[in-house]
């Protein structure tokens, strides 16, 4: 699932019109941490003006949510399990 999720995020970032990719500045992924139930993946990308960063990031996040739902990829959420003995 991690590999598929990374592929989707990469495709979304590369196709977003707000992401600046001229001169070889393609979006980059950094796998920051893997824990028992999740993986923390950071996406780094460039925009041509600082004003575009917030809206571009928002558009990418919205598209990630949409595509993950379509592919049935779930976001990790903390869960508490109580055991009675």
C-alpha positions as CSV (number, residue, x, y, z in Angstrom):
1,X,0.0,0.0,0.0
2,X,2.9,2.4,0.8
3,X,4.3,2.0,-2.7
4,X,0.9,2.6,-4.4
5,X,0.3,5.6,-2.2
6,X,3.6,7.1,-3.1
7,X,3.0,6.5,-6.8
8,X,-0.4,8.3,-6.6
9,X,1.1,11.3,-4.7
10,X,4.0,11.6,-7.2
11,X,1.5,11.6,-10.1
12,X,-0.7,14.2,-8.4
13,X,2.3,16.5,-7.7
14,X,3.7,16.1,-11.2
15,X,0.3,16.9,-12.8
16,X,-0.6,19.9,-10.6
17,X,-0.3,23.1,-12.7
18,X,1.0,25.0,-9.6
19,X,4.1,22.9,-9.2
20,X,7.2,24.4,-10.7
21,X,9.2,21.7,-12.5
22,X,11.4,23.6,-14.9
23,X,15.2,23.1,-14.7
24,X,14.9,19.6,-13.3
25,X,13.1,20.7,-10.1
26,X,10.7,17.8,-9.9
27,X,8.7,17.0,-6.8
28,X,10.7,14.9,-4.3
29,X,9.6,12.4,-1.6
30,X,11.3,11.8,1.7
31,X,10.3,8.8,3.7
32,X,10.6,10.3,7.1
33,X,9.6,7.4,9.4
34,X,8.0,4.0,9.4
35,X,6.3,2.9,12.5
36,X,4.1,-0.1,13.5
37,X,1.0,1.2,11.8
38,X,2.0,4.0,9.5
39,X,4.6,5.6,7.3
40,X,5.4,9.3,7.3
41,X,6.1,10.5,3.7
42,X,7.0,14.1,3.0
43,X,6.4,15.7,-0.4
44,X,8.7,18.6,-1.4
45,X,7.9,20.7,-4.4
46,X,8.6,24.2,-5.8
47,X,6.3,26.9,-7.0
48,X,7.3,29.8,-9.1
49,X,6.1,32.5,-6.7
50,X,5.6,32.3,-2.9
51,X,1.9,33.4,-3.3
52,X,1.2,30.0,-5.0
53,X,2.5,27.8,-2.2
54,X,-0.6,27.7,0.0
55,X,-3.2,27.2,-2.7
56,X,-1.0,24.6,-4.5
57,X,-0.5,22.7,-1.3
58,X,-4.2,22.8,-0.6
59,X,-5.0,21.5,-4.1
60,X,-2.5,18.7,-3.8
61,X,-3.9,17.6,-0.4
62,X,-7.5,17.7,-1.7
63,X,-6.5,15.6,-4.8
64,X,-4.6,13.1,-2.6
65,X,-7.6,12.6,-0.4
66,X,-9.8,12.1,-3.5
67,X,-7.5,9.6,-5.1
68,X,-6.8,7.7,-1.8
69,X,-10.6,7.3,-1.3
70,X,-11.0,6.0,-4.9
71,X,-8.2,3.5,-4.4
72,X,-9.4,2.6,-0.9
73,X,-6.1,3.6,0.7
74,X,-6.8,4.6,4.3
75,X,-4.9,7.2,6.3
76,X,-3.5,6.0,9.6
77,X,-5.4,7.1,12.6
78,X,-4.6,6.5,16.3
79,X,-6.6,3.7,17.9
80,X,-6.9,2.7,21.5
81,X,-7.6,-0.9,22.3
82,X,-8.9,-1.7,25.8
83,X,-8.4,-5.2,27.1
84,X,-10.4,-6.6,29.9
85,X,-8.8,-9.4,31.8
